[in-house]
Amino acid sequence: MPTQVLRDRNPDADQDVDVVPLTPRIGAEVRNVALDRLSGGAKKRIYQAWLEHKVLFFRGQAGLTTEQFEDFAALFGEPVAPPTIPVLPGSRYVLELDSRKGGRADAWHTDATFTFRPDKATVLRSLVIPEPLGDTLWGNTAAAYQDLPEPLKRFAEALRVQHSNDFDHTEPPPDKDSALSVLRTKILRVEHPAVRVHPETGERCLLLGAAAKRFVGFSKTETEILFNLLQNYVTRAENTVRWRWQVGDVVVWDNRATQHFAINDYGERLRIMNRVSVRGEVPVAIDNQQASRVLDY
């Protein structure tokens, strides 16, 4: 695919922003920016590129302070602390993902779908990387919906799905301080539409991932069949982008239109990331109803 470079010529910008698409359907690298000193025009360009490409990648941002990292996250909305896990000491919103504590998100998922308002955006930066290992993949859930045959689209639009952070498909880790153990200290359970309407682009997106537990009205066996059928559209190669991390990278993705997967191929080697989440909206179904609801556990 020919490389396409989109350069910001907004008259209120005092710096150029190069947006280089990485695949036809998802992901773009943003070049020629320092995230600690963005102009007003550059911020607008980045936000629009984020909506278009779903995931933006920035190299060479190792000099960001924790406060500057949190301030960059605020470009996409209101940063929020994790619902069940303590923030990094000295920060307001940062979640530390440390591979020594089980911080390996090696299942396809959308962040915080087990909450009433799943995150709008997630911002991640790399501090320690086991190069050339520990890549991350993202999938475009809007493109996945568009790929569904028309009868399957109609069927999916009528489905509701229960999500929870009680991951019963994994064994409880023996370390009470591990990331998974801490995540389970407060069990959350909600119901969302299987297809949500993106509140800014109007796209229809599949809302599934690892926290999806049960399709309402279907058995566990039927749920597994339905889940695999729909989820496979998200993870098709043509709907994904893969990023090879370097220290100092910053990545921001639209959590309303993506899933992601952290490849767990680095064994005992160390991988440390910082993450900030941005408050999201209650998912809305195609009939413009807020079909999500909190469930008793």
SEPA-438143 format. One line per 4 residues: number of its first residue (from 1); for each residue x, y, z of C-alpha. Coordinates in steps of 0.05 Angstrom, whole numbers, plus 5000, padded with zeros to 4 digits. Layout:
SEPA-438143
NUM	X,Y,Z; ... $
end
This chain:
SEPA-438143
1	5000,5000,5000; 5030,5068,4982; 5047,5111,5042; 4999,5169,5049 $
5	5021,5230,5089; 4968,5279,5110; 4998,5346,5132; 4960,5395,5175 $
9	4952,5463,5142; 4902,5491,5190; 4913,5566,5194; 4909,5566,5270 $
13	4964,5513,5275; 5036,5534,5289; 5065,5465,5275; 5055,5411,5222 $
17	5027,5343,5239; 5042,5284,5194; 4991,5227,5198; 5016,5164,5163 $
21	4964,5108,5156; 4992,5040,5173; 4936,4997,5143; 4876,5013,5100 $
25	4827,5000,5158; 4860,5017,5224; 4919,5053,5254; 4963,5112,5236 $
29	5030,5137,5260; 5033,5211,5278; 5101,5243,5265; 5133,5311,5275 $
33	5101,5324,5343; 5123,5330,5416; 5064,5313,5460; 5085,5361,5515 $
37	5078,5422,5470; 5021,5414,5421; 4990,5474,5388; 4915,5483,5386 $
41	4914,5465,5312; 4955,5403,5324; 4908,5380,5378; 4848,5386,5331 $
45	4885,5349,5276; 4904,5293,5324; 4834,5286,5350; 4804,5281,5281 $
49	4857,5231,5259; 4841,5190,5321; 4768,5186,5302; 4786,5166,5231 $
53	4841,5115,5244; 4818,5089,5312; 4890,5081,5338; 4946,5132,5335 $
57	5019,5117,5348; 5072,5167,5371; 5147,5151,5374; 5200,5187,5414 $
61	5160,5213,5473; 5205,5186,5529; 5214,5256,5559; 5141,5262,5580 $
65	5130,5271,5655; 5072,5234,5688; 5034,5299,5692; 5045,5314,5618 $
69	5023,5243,5600; 4959,5254,5639; 4949,5322,5606; 4956,5291,5537 $
73	4903,5240,5556; 4856,5298,5573; 4857,5319,5500; 4808,5261,5488 $
77	4761,5275,5547; 4759,5268,5622; 4813,5222,5650; 4788,5174,5704 $
81	4821,5128,5754; 4813,5052,5745; 4748,5027,5776; 4779,4971,5818 $
85	4855,4981,5817; 4896,5034,5855; 4932,5086,5813; 5007,5093,5809 $
89	5033,5131,5870; 5044,5204,5854; 4995,5204,5796; 4922,5223,5789 $
93	4899,5171,5738; 4957,5127,5717; 4950,5051,5721; 5017,5016,5719 $
97	5019,4951,5679; 5079,4911,5704; 5090,4842,5676; 5118,4818,5743 $
101	5048,4829,5773; 5009,4795,5718; 4997,4856,5675; 4990,4816,5610 $
105	4925,4830,5573; 4934,4771,5526; 4861,4764,5505; 4823,4805,5455 $
109	4783,4857,5494; 4754,4927,5497; 4773,4963,5561; 4723,4964,5619 $
113	4663,4935,5583; 4644,4908,5652; 4625,4979,5673; 4563,5019,5656 $
117	4605,5070,5617; 4662,5034,5583; 4722,5078,5571; 4720,5127,5513 $
121	4795,5125,5501; 4857,5092,5528; 4926,5122,5527; 4987,5077,5537 $
125	5061,5092,5541; 5120,5045,5543; 5172,5050,5598; 5207,4982,5595 $
129	5201,4939,5533; 5229,4869,5520; 5247,4886,5448; 5233,4858,5398 $
133	5177,4822,5436; 5113,4844,5470; 5077,4873,5409; 5003,4895,5414 $
137	4948,4885,5362; 4885,4926,5353; 4822,4907,5315; 4770,4953,5284 $
141	4701,4935,5311; 4666,4983,5263; 4697,4950,5203; 4680,4882,5233 $
145	4606,4902,5236; 4608,4926,5164; 4637,4859,5143; 4578,4820,5171 $
149	4528,4792,5120; 4464,4833,5122; 4422,4779,5158; 4477,4772,5211 $
153	4478,4848,5221; 4404,4848,5236; 4412,4789,5283; 4471,4821,5320 $
157	4434,4887,5328; 4380,4852,5368; 4428,4818,5417; 4446,4840,5487 $
161	4508,4815,5523; 4526,4810,5597; 4597,4832,5614; 4636,4820,5679 $
165	4706,4827,5707; 4697,4759,5740; 4737,4720,5690; 4715,4649,5706 $
169	4754,4620,5647; 4820,4633,5684; 4847,4603,5748; 4852,4652,5807 $
173	4926,4671,5812; 4960,4652,5878; 4989,4721,5888; 4937,4765,5921 $
177	4974,4827,5895; 4972,4805,5822; 4935,4848,5772; 4880,4797,5762 $
181	4870,4786,5836; 4863,4861,5848; 4816,4868,5789; 4770,4816,5821 $
185	4766,4851,5889; 4702,4885,5866; 4658,4844,5819; 4623,4886,5766 $
189	4569,4861,5719; 4531,4899,5666; 4489,4887,5603; 4505,4922,5537 $
193	4479,4919,5466; 4521,4874,5421; 4521,4931,5370; 4531,5002,5394 $
197	4527,5067,5356; 4590,5109,5360; 4569,5175,5391; 4615,5218,5347 $
201	4622,5182,5280; 4554,5147,5278; 4588,5081,5260; 4558,5016,5285 $
205	4609,4976,5325; 4610,4906,5355; 4615,4909,5431; 4644,4842,5453 $
209	4713,4821,5477; 4739,4779,5535; 4692,4807,5588; 4631,4785,5548 $
213	4600,4729,5589; 4532,4711,5563; 4484,4731,5507; 4418,4746,5540 $
217	4367,4691,5526; 4420,4641,5503; 4454,4583,5539; 4528,4580,5554 $
221	4540,4534,5495; 4499,4578,5448; 4536,4639,5474; 4603,4608,5457 $
225	4579,4594,5386; 4551,4664,5376; 4612,4697,5408; 4661,4660,5364 $
229	4620,4676,5302; 4619,4751,5314; 4686,4758,5348; 4723,4727,5290 $
233	4702,4786,5246; 4739,4833,5294; 4804,4794,5293; 4808,4782,5218 $
237	4877,4802,5193; 4849,4857,5147; 4816,4890,5207; 4878,4893,5251 $
241	4943,4931,5260; 5005,4908,5298; 5053,4954,5335; 5125,4937,5354 $
245	5138,4978,5417; 5200,5020,5431; 5214,5055,5497; 5181,5123,5496 $
249	5123,5105,5450; 5053,5132,5465; 4991,5100,5434; 4919,5124,5440 $
253	4859,5085,5416; 4784,5096,5410; 4758,5044,5458; 4688,5051,5429 $
257	4710,5024,5362; 4767,4976,5376; 4791,4914,5413; 4864,4900,5429 $
261	4909,4842,5447; 4978,4845,5482; 5021,4788,5456; 5050,4748,5514 $
265	5113,4722,5481; 5168,4750,5526; 5170,4699,5583; 5202,4727,5646 $
269	5230,4789,5611; 5204,4855,5640; 5151,4898,5607; 5124,4961,5642 $
273	5072,5008,5614; 5032,5066,5641; 4958,5073,5622; 4907,5128,5629 $
277	4833,5118,5613; 4783,5170,5591; 4711,5170,5616; 4663,5140,5565 $
281	4589,5144,5549; 4534,5094,5563; 4531,5051,5500; 4471,5066,5456 $
285	4438,5013,5412; 4415,5026,5340; 4345,5043,5363; 4376,5102,5401 $
289	4360,5070,5468; 4411,5065,5524; 4406,4989,5526; 4460,4982,5579 $
293	4442,4968,5651; 4478,4948,5715; 4463,4878,5740; 4464,4849,5810 $
297	4517,4796,5817 $
end
